[in-house]
């Protein structure tokens, strides 16, 4: 599987407007995660991982705290997950994950991004079968065998594991996320995860260039500008 998961890069927040978009996306995701799984990070590993990622992306503490406090109240917006799939420029395959309080609006907005760049939105499952829905955990270390043994002892179904440049990367089915993370935390005291996510990882990638690359970048920028879009996954390689 290698480093395919690195294919999806977070947008760099170079302006206040871009930073506000990043903060908004994290705020919404933290709120939904805390509301559905509980506000205590000890019992909600997904929330802990999300907060850690937000801090690494320099989301202010008050934004995180406000989202959690909002979840504690039990009221607020009723967001639902929505996933759209389709074909981007150069016949690339794309998965768009959203959190929305108005599915009809979100579908229309996402479809507009596809049509505006001469792309084709598909039905659910049209491209996701060419991606692995994987838990990805990356941490500092070199003893790949010790990490694998800890995961095996916890009966984790490991898809792949690699050690490179002083870092160990573990891939597992998304359903094994909590079990894998707990096993590593118990085996390695003080472990800190550089990557702690569930992603769609392409089974194969395709290289795009020229006009296809230009249109692809425009397509991704249009999607990431939508408030409801949380993450975009694709099989394109530049």
HUNOR-V373113 format. One record per run of one state. SS is the DSSP state (hx for helix, st for strand, lp for the rest). FROM is the first residue (numbers start at 1). LEN is the number of residues. If there is no record, write none. Layout:
BEGIN
SS/FROM/LEN, SS/FROM/LEN
END
This chain:
BEGIN
lp/1/3, hx/4/4, lp/8/8, hx/16/22, lp/38/7, hx/45/12, lp/57/4, hx/61/13, lp/74/6, st/80/9, hx/89/3, st/92/9, lp/101/2, hx/103/14, lp/117/3, st/120/2, lp/122/6, hx/128/3, st/131/10, lp/141/3, hx/144/10, lp/154/4, st/158/7, lp/165/2, st/167/7, hx/174/14, lp/188/5, st/193/10, lp/203/3, st/206/2, lp/208/2, hx/210/15, lp/225/4, st/229/6, lp/235/1, st/236/2, lp/238/1
END
